[in-house]
Amino acid sequence: MTNPSRNGLAVGGIEAGWLGFGAAGIGNLYREVEDSVAARTVDAAWASGVRYFDTAPHYGLGLSEARLGAALSKRPRDEYLISTKVGRVLEPNPGYSPGTLDDEGFCVPATVRRRWDPSEAGIRRSLEESLERLGMDRLDIAYLHDPDAYSLDAGIDQALPALEKLKREGLVGAIGVGSNSAEALTRCVKSADLDLVMLAGRYTLLEQPAAENLLPACLSAGTWVVNVGIYNSGLLAKPTVPDAAHYNYAPAPAAALLKARRLASVCAEYDVELPTAALQYSLRHPAVCAVVVGASKPEQVEDTARRTKEQIPPELWEHLEDEGLIAS
């Protein structure tokens, strides 16, 4: 992996910048998205300058990969980076009956099911099938996906050596682990020669537990951080925090709502909207090389790109630090 030197994510000579596109939304996360809207969303990301695209077999049981690959097929392959994930393989669902939908948040028929497989054979199979769905012949980045949700020990002992081997063979350009557990990622960073970790929701404007151990460990190891889930499941996604906001994929508890509203209030004193501050804060730590934001329609991508360009006065960060609302 190329050292981004604070210029954003770069792998194999391709420089992708700071902002990445998360493709869970175009895999029908929580709601159906038409094929044409999915394609226009990826086009909007490209037009906004995005050159890093992240997906996974988990997203829509392969639908996200298929749509993303189709949308990128007309783009020069040496002008963008793409990542997908391993650890879950897709296989036919023997219990499927017509009309049955996926039970993990995606509005797609449950014709296949996910199966945890951290073995080398499972990792290779997963990559091969992802490349087939993407319609591509190579992959820039492969992440082990949520090993702590299944068996972190098996992920470290089996999957990470397999990924290191695939990288040595040149089948992937960079390897990493993705999780919303800073503790799990810290163990992985200390157990393998990782290029990247994809950190979900643990270094945000709302909370920064990753700053205690994970981010220093990444700096020490030379492992870069791709920051995702920066709006904490939508809690920080709007200028005004609604009562029905979610946090960690569930209705937000009162304490989280209270803190989010205090953050929004301080931001407003500096004429900065809460989502803009959340987006730009997620890039402030020196271990972070990129932020990935999901979208399911073009306007969301365009809004995110606009927020990356807005100016935030340094005094805002100082104010938030002084009040103990963010880590110093």
N, C-alpha and C positions, 0 to 999 in steps of 0.2 A: 504494500500500500504506500502511496506517495504521502509524505508529510504535508498536510494542508497549509502549514505555516500561517494559520489564522486567516486563510483565504477561502475556506470552505472545504468541502469534501472532494478528494481527488483519489482516483484509483487507476492504475495502469496507464497513466498519462492523460486520462480524461479528467478535466476539472469541472465539477458540477455545481460549485457555488454553495451558498449557505442554505437555500430553501429547497426542500424536497416535497414530492407529492405522495400522500398516502392513499393507496387504492382500495382500502376496505369499503369505502362508500360505494364505489362502482361495482362492488360485489354484492350489492343489495343489503348492506348493513341496516337493519331495522325497517327498511322500506324498499319497495321495488323501484328500480331506476331503469328507464328505457335504454335500449342499446344506443340510440342516437344521442341521448343526453350524456351517457357515459363517454362516448367518443368525443363530444364537444367539450366535456370537462377536461379530458386529457389534452385536447387541442388548446384550451384556454391556459392550461398550465404551461405548455410549450411556448405559447405566445407571450406569457408573462416572464419567460426566461428560465423556467424550471428545467433542470437537466438531470435530476435524480428522481427515480420513481421506485416506490417500494410496494411490494405485494406479498401474498402468501397463499398456499393451497387452502388454508383455513378460511380465507375470505370468500364466502359464497361458494364453498366446496369446489373451488377451481374457477368460478365465474370471473373473479377479479383478474386472475392471470390471463385468461382468454381474452377478456375485453382490453386489458392494458396492452397485451401483445399486438392485438389487431390495430389499436389506435396508434401504436408506435411503429407499425410496420412500414409506414411511408417516410419515416425519419432516418437520417444517416446513423448507422449503428455506432459509429465511433464518436458521436457527439453527445451521448448521454450514458448515465449509469443506471443499472437496474439491479434491485435486490429482491430475493424471495427467501423463504424460510423452509427449514427442514425439521424433522422430529415427529411430524404427523404425516402418515401416508393416507391416501384416499383409496377406499376399496368398496366394492358393491355392497349395498345395504340389503341384507336378506329380509329385513322386516319392512321394507318400503311398500306402501300402498298408495295409489294415485291420490294426490291432494295433500299428502303428508309433507310438511315443511321442516326445514332444518330447525333444531332446537337450541342452537347456540347463537341466535341473534340475526341470522341472515334469512331474508325472504326468498328462499330457493327450494325447489323440490329436494327432499332428502333421499335422492336416488343412490348416493354414496355416503359413506360414513368415515370419520377420522379414526385412525388407530395410531397410538403412540409407538414409535419404533426408533430407538436411538442407535440401533446397530449400524455398522458400516454398510451392510446390504440395504438397510432401510433408508439410510442417507443417500446412497447412490440412486436408489429407485426414485426417491422423492425428487431429486434434482433432475433426473431424466424426464420424469413425467411433467415437471414444471416447465422445462425447456420445450417440451412438446406442446403444452397448452399456450405458452408464450409465442411459439413459432420462431424460436431463436436457437442459435447454435452455441451460445456461450452465456455465462452468467458472471456479472461483476462481483456481487457480494452474496454470500449465503450466511444466514443467521440460524442458529439453533433456536427454535421457537418455544418459549415458556417451559423450559425443562423443569422448573420448580413446581409446575402444576401437576407433574407426573412423578418423576424421580430425578432429582438434581444429581444424585450420586451416579446414576446410570448415564445421565447426560454428560457429566464430566469424564467418567471413565470410558464411555463408548463413543458418544457422538463427537466430542471435541477432538480426540485423536483422529477420527475418520475425516473430519473437516480439515485438519492440518495436513492429512495425507492427500486429500483432493486438491488442496492448494499447491502442495509440492508437485503434484502431477499437472498443474496448470489448468485444471478443470474449472476453478473459480479464481477470481482475482484477489479477493479478500474474504476473511471469515470473521464471524462474531457470534454473539448471543443476544437475544431479545427477551426482555422480561420487565414486569412492573415491580420486581423485587430488587432493591438496591443490594440487599444482603446476598441474594443468589448471584447477581452479576459480579459482586466483589469476589466471591469464591471462584467463579469462572475465570476472571482476570488473573487470579493468582495461580490457576491450575493449568493454563494453556497459553500459547502464543497467539493471542487474539489481535486482530487489527482494529476491531470495532466492538462496541456494545450498543444496542438499541435500548435506551432507557425510557420506560413509559410512566409518566406521571409522578416521578419522584424528584425531579428538579424543575419546579414550576414557581410562578409568582406566589402561589398559595402555600407551597411547602417545599423544603429542600433537604430531606433526609439523606439524599445521595451525596451531599456536600461533606458529610462527616467522614465516610470511609471510601465509598466507591470512586468519587471523582479524584481524590488524591492518589488512590491506587492506580487509576487509569493514567494519570500524569506520570507516575513513577514507572509504569510499564510501557509507556508509549502507545497505549490503546486509546483510540479516539471515541468520543461519545456522539451518537446520533440521538438527539432528544425528541421524544414523541409524547403524545398525550398531554401536551402543554396547557390545554384548557381544562384539565381534570374532569373529563367526561362532560364538558359543556358548562361547568360552573363559572369559568372565566371567559366564556365565548361571547358574551353580550355586554354592552356598556352598562346596562342596568341588570342586576342579578335577579332573576324571577324566583318566585316562591317555589315553582316546580322544577328548579334546576337540579341536575344530577351531579353526583360525585362518585368516582369509582364504580360507574355503571349502575348506580342505584340512586334513589332520591337522596338529595344532600341532607346531612344532619344539620341541626340548628347551629352548631359551632362553626361548621364550614361555611354556611350561609352568612353568618355574622362576620367572619373574617373576610370573605370575598367582598362583602358590601363595604367594609372598612377600606379595603384595598381600592375599590372603585371610587370611594369618596376622596381618598388622598390623590388618586390619579386625576380626578376631575379638577382639583385645585390647580393643576398644572395644564389644564386643557388637553389631557391625554385620556383616551378611552381605555377601559380595562383590557379589552382583547389586544390592543396595540402594546400596552405595557407587558402583558403576559407573553406575547410573541417575542418581543425584543429581550425581555429578561432571560428567556430560555437559552439565549445565545451568549450570555455574558461570561460564563465560566470558561477559563482557558482550555479545559479538556473537551469542550463541545465543538465539534467541527461542522455540524449541520442540524437543522430542525426540520422535521417532516410533519406536515399538516394535511389531514385528510379532507376530502371534498367529494360531493356527489352531484354537484351542478356547477356550471361555469362561473356563476356570480360569486360563489364561495372562494374559488381560486383567485379570482380578480381582487376580492376584498383582502385576502391574505397578502397578496403581492403588494397591494397598496400600503398595508400596515407596516411592511418591512422597510418602506422608504420614509416613513414619517419620522420627524425629529423629536427626540425626547430629551428634555433638559436634565442635565446631571443632578440637579437639585432634587428631582423626584426620587431617584434611587437613594440619595442621602436621607431624605425625609423618611422613606420606608425603612431604611436601616435604623435610623434614630428611634423609630417607634417599635423596633423589633419585629417588623412584619416580614422582612426578608433577611437572609443570611448576609453578613458583611463580607 
